[in-house]
């Protein structure tokens, strides 16, 4: 993981950097609130370890609140010598994901950090659909295949989302009409075939293998298998 430590105590920061680096993590460190705010907002990290009391005019709580206000959901562990219940509540209500009181055991910090990352991965899994090298972000509405961005119209996005949620299953035209178009099947229209054809051109163009298959007399299937 790539981690950011925002900690002004040189001894604590050195202890954290050494332990986390030896555990296989990449670590950046700053010792004041202004630099911490800048890096947290401009760089990509897997998690932040944030001291609560910082020099530089911006404390850890203010940084956490600013990140959450901007929509940044990066996991944040707050470190603090302030151990009162009200202090811990304030830290968590500001948007911190965990609050660890100093002094602490490094093993506990590492275990808590692992727990934060597991929870973050679970959240990401709920908002991302993936089959083979095709990925759909349900929050940003971005679709990529092997890193190539795919531009979809709203109806195409909804169609692909339904197919991805039912990957490796045969999806009938009636199912698509009722769940994507939200009205019942008209056997005289070819609207489904037209949209599927356009979608196939976009997601399978230039790819080594086809993902969107037509199942004769049945419907369609999104699958990495031929």
C-alpha positions, 0 to 999 in steps of 0.5 A: 500500500502507498501510505501518507503519514502526517505527524510532527513528532520526529520520533513517532514518525521515524518509528512509523516509517520504519515499521511500515516500510519493513511491512512492505508499504510505500510511505510518504511523510510530512510534519505539518498541516499545510503540507499534509493537506496539499499531499492528501488532496493532490496525490493518490494514497491507499490510506492516511495516518493523521496526527491530530495536533499539527503545526502549520495552522491546520490541524488533523481534524481540519484536514479530515473535514476538508477531505470529506467535504470534497468527497474524498473517501480515503481511509484515515486513521487519526493518531492523538494523545487526547484520549477522552471520550469526547476527543475520540467522538470528535475525531470519528465524527469529523470523518476519521475511520479510526482513532488510535490513542498514543502511545500505541503498539505498532502491531495494533496500528498495523492490524487496525490499518489492515481492517481499514483497507478491508472495509475500503475494498468491500465498499469499492467492490459494491460500486464497481462491476468487473468481468474479464478486463471490462470494468464499470464504476457505478459512481463515476459512470466510467467504463473501461476495457483493458484501460481503454475508456469507453463512452456510453450513452445513458441507455447503453450504460444501463444496458451494460450494467444489467448485463454485467450484473447477470454476467455468464447468464443468458438474458432474454429480450423480455428481461431487458425490456422490463428491466432496462426499458421498463415496459413490456416486450413488443415482439415487432420492435428491434430496439434491443438488437440495435442497442446490443449491436452498438454496445458490442461494437464499443466494448468488443472493438479491437479486443482479443476476445468477444464478451457480448454474445448473442445466444440464438433463439434465447437472448444475450450473454456477457461472458469471457467464455466463447 
